[in-house]
Structures are given as C-alpha cells and as structure tokens.
Amino acid sequence: MDDKLRKRITMFYIAGVVNLFIGIYVALAGRSFLNGDQYTTVVLFFLGFAAVDFYFPEMLKKKWRNDMQKLEEQRRQLNTKPPQA
C-alpha cells in the first residue's frame, strides 16, 4: 500500500478516536453546561464524525484492493494475448 494512503488511513483512525473520546466526554459531562437540545446536537455531532472517520478508511482500503485487482487483471490480459503478426 502506498505510504500516502497509509498515512491518510492512519489520520482518519486518529481523528475517529479523538471524536469518539470527545463525544463520550460530552455525553458524560455535558449535561452540566449544555441545555437539552445543544447537548444532543453536540453528542450526535462528535459521535457521527467518529463513525465517518472509522468508515472512510474501510472504503479507502476497499477501493485500493479493487484497483489492485483490476490492475492485476489488466497485466494478466496483456501477458496472455497472442503475439500479433
């Protein structure tokens, strides 16, 4: 896997962990300084972004695997074509 892609995936996971911790913190301690609507909105915001941050790396890995499979199929096709006269 390309280093650039690996770094991007790692950053998504780090951001997901950070958003998850902030979401849990707000869920546990947020009632004391946020009213009901703000509390719900902020908790859902952070937990939603945490979910997206864990979802994107899986999609990037899946796309990379599919691209590598297509590339390998193209290489096989080029190697199996009969020589042209």
Secondary structure, DSSP 8 states (H G I E B T S, - for coil): --HHHHHHHHHHHHHHHHHHHHHHHHHHHGGGTS-HHHHHHHHHHHHHHHHHHHHHHHHHHHHHHHHHHHHHHHHHHHHHS----
